[in-house]
Every structure is written in C-alpha cells, then in structure tokens.
Amino acid sequence: MAASSAELSSLATALDELTRRVIAHADAANAAKDEETVRELFAIERALNSANRRLARLSLALARR
C-alpha cells in the first residue's frame, strides 16, 4: 500500500500530539524530582522528534515524485 500525503500528514499530527503528551509527563516528573523518569521521557521525546523529521523528509521525497 502506497503512503498518501494525507495519511503521512495524519501520522505527523499524531506524532506531534504524542510528543506533547510525553513532554507534559516529563515536566511533571521533573517537578516531582523523578530524574530517571525524566531522563527516559526526554529520550522518548527525542526519538519521536527524530521520527517526525524522518516522516517529513519522506513526505517531501514522495511529493517530488
């Protein structure tokens, strides 16, 4: 199944929302001084941001075809 630009856009939106939720939990863990949880959640945030950038690159590449 070929990825449509609408589907890729929807995935990007979902990743953005998930990233915001992870950041909110990381901020709450930071306020609670739970350093291990903060560290892990910010690592997850970085991975989600990386995935979103890769998705954006894919979308551009597919749009150029």
Buried (B, 14 or more C-beta within 10 A) or exposed (E): EEEEEEEBEEBBEEBEEBBEEBBEBBEEBBEEEBEEBBEBBBEBBEEBBEBBEEBBEBBEEEEEE
